[in-house]
């Protein structure tokens, strides 16, 4: 399971869902739009331990690029 929070200075968007290709792609598109519109964005992700590999594989390229560009990205694995 995935809980993502996209925060700007004026808003916070919460996304809850399974870690799947479709959900991660949808989330990526929303993040890109938010970064274009708001500028400063903080991303927080909480994932279940069994979803770590799929999440990492699905997000590695675009999350690392966002972090390189100055976006704060936090990923936490929930304990069982």
C-alpha positions in Angstrom: 0.0 0.0 0.0 1.1 3.5 -0.8 0.3 6.8 1.0 1.7 9.8 -0.8 1.5 13.4 0.2 2.3 16.2 -2.2 2.7 19.5 -0.3 3.0 23.0 -1.5 2.9 26.3 0.4 -0.8 26.4 0.0 -2.1 22.9 -0.3 -1.6 19.2 0.4 -2.8 16.4 -1.8 -3.1 12.9 -0.3 -3.0 9.8 -2.5 -3.8 6.3 -1.1 -3.5 3.2 -3.3 -1.8 0.1 -4.3 1.8 0.3 -5.6 1.1 -0.4 -9.3 2.4 0.9 -12.6 -0.8 2.8 -13.2 -1.0 4.4 -9.8 2.7 5.4 -9.8 2.4 6.9 -13.3 -0.7 8.9 -12.3 1.1 10.1 -9.3 4.1 11.1 -11.3 1.9 13.2 -13.7 0.3 14.9 -10.8 3.6 15.7 -9.2 5.0 17.1 -12.4 2.0 19.4 -12.9 2.2 20.5 -9.2 5.9 21.3 -9.6 5.2 23.4 -12.7 2.4 25.3 -11.1 3.6 25.7 -7.5 7.4 25.6 -7.7 8.4 24.5 -4.2 7.0 21.0 -3.5 7.6 18.5 -0.7 6.9 14.8 -1.4 6.4 12.2 1.3 5.8 8.6 0.6 4.9 5.8 3.0 5.0 2.3 1.6 4.6 -1.2 3.0 7.8 -3.3 3.2 6.6 -5.8 0.6 6.1 -2.9 -1.9 9.7 -1.5 -1.7 11.1 -3.1 -4.8 8.2 -2.3 -7.0 8.1 1.3 -5.7 11.8 1.8 -6.2 11.8 0.4 -9.7 8.7 2.5 -10.7 10.0 5.7 -9.2 13.8 5.6 -9.3 14.4 7.8 -12.4 11.8 10.5 -11.8 12.1 10.8 -8.0 15.9 11.1 -8.2 15.5 13.8 -10.9 13.1 15.7 -8.7 15.4 15.5 -5.7 18.4 16.7 -7.9 16.3 19.6 -9.0 15.7 20.7 -5.4 12.4 19.0 -4.5 12.3 17.5 -1.0 11.6 13.8 -1.3 11.0 11.5 1.7 10.3 7.8 1.5 9.5 5.8 4.6 8.7 2.1 4.9 5.9 1.4 7.4 6.7 -1.1 10.0 4.3 -4.1 10.3 
